[in-house]
């Protein structure tokens, strides 16, 4: 156990531990997103990546397709 030089330091650490324990108990459980939303997010991510690749390709070709 840690050595405390004052009672105030001991009480402060005890209060911090109690607050941390209370915050853990009040935390809401994790709820996973639906599969449709996750699929939509991956599709939109892929479209953005394709758009960036096409944008750089267009720049490399000096705007001429």
N, C-alpha and C positions, 0 to 999 in steps of 0.2 A: 504494500500500500504506500502511496506517496506521502511524503512528510510535508505537512503544512506548517507555515510559520505563524499563521493567524487563523482565527476562527472564521473570519470573513471569507478568506480564500476557500476554506473547506465548504462553507455554506454556498458560495458562488458556484463551485463545481457541482455540488449536490443539486442545486436548482437547475443548472444547465443540463445535467443528466436526466432530471425529471421532465424538463421541457422536451428533450429529445425523445424520451420514451412516449410522452403524450402525443407528439407529432407523428410518431410511427403508428400509434393506435388509430389516429384520426385520418390517416392516409386512405384515399379512395382506391379501391382495387382497379387493376389495369383491365380495360375492356378493349378487346381486339376489334379492329375495323372489319367490316364485312368484306367478303372475298371480291365482290363487284367493285368496291371502291379501290381495293388494292390493285386489281387488274387494270382499272381505269388509270390509276396513277402510273403504273409501268408503261402503259400505252402512250400516255402523254409525255413521259420521260423519253421514250424512244423517238417520238415525233420531234421533240426539241433537239435531240442529238442528231437526227437526220437533217433537220433544218440547219444546224450549225455546220455540218459537213457540206451540205449543198451551198451554203453561204461562202465558205472558204473556197470551194471549187469554183464558184462564180467569180470570186475575186482573182483566183489564180488564172482564170481564162480571160481576164480583163473585161468582164461583163458580156462576153460573147459566148453564147451557147451554140 
